[in-house]
């Protein structure tokens, strides 16, 4: 029993080191190497507001505040296709945020 506990404990300490990866490196045509970390993606659920200004999506979420997304090309359906029509009020949506450095911005919205 002690060997089993010791073995599991050792694996728990070694596993993060084994799966740790360096950030991806890309070599450009001129020989310049660029290394960058991927942005951290977080998801929040909400619903489309009853009033939607033209070419704008307003999403209310639990708690205080609302998210506003202006422009086209950032709203998708569950199949990954662009939503070209108006989002109906009360529709359930998922807002995906990308945190790159210290800035948290809306990456895209998926309408359920």
C-alpha positions, 0 to 999 in steps of 0.5 A, a space after each residue: 500500500 505504501 509503494 502504491 501511494 508513493 508511486 502515485 505521488 511521484 507521478 503527480 509531481 513528475 507529470 506536469 514536467 513531462 507534459 510542459 511544452 515550450 511556446 511555439 516558435 515560428 521562423 519567418 521567410 527572412 530567418 527571424 524566429 518569433 516565439 509567443 504564448 497563446 492567449 488565455 481563452 475564457 467563456 461567459 454565458 449570457 443572452 441577447 438583449 431585447 434592443 439591438 442597435 444596427 450591426 451591434 450585439 448586446 449581451 446581458 449576463 448574470 451579475 452586473 453589466 453587459 457586453 457590446 460587440 460592434 461590427 461583423 464577422 465575430 458571431 457564429 452559430 454552433 456549426 461554426 458558420 457566420 451568423 448573418 441575420 439579427 440575433 433574436 432577443 433572449 437567445 442564449 449565447 456564449 461570449 469567448 474572451 481572449 486575454 493576451 497580456 493584460 487586455 481582455 477582449 471579446 474574441 467571438 460569440 457563439 449563438 446557441 
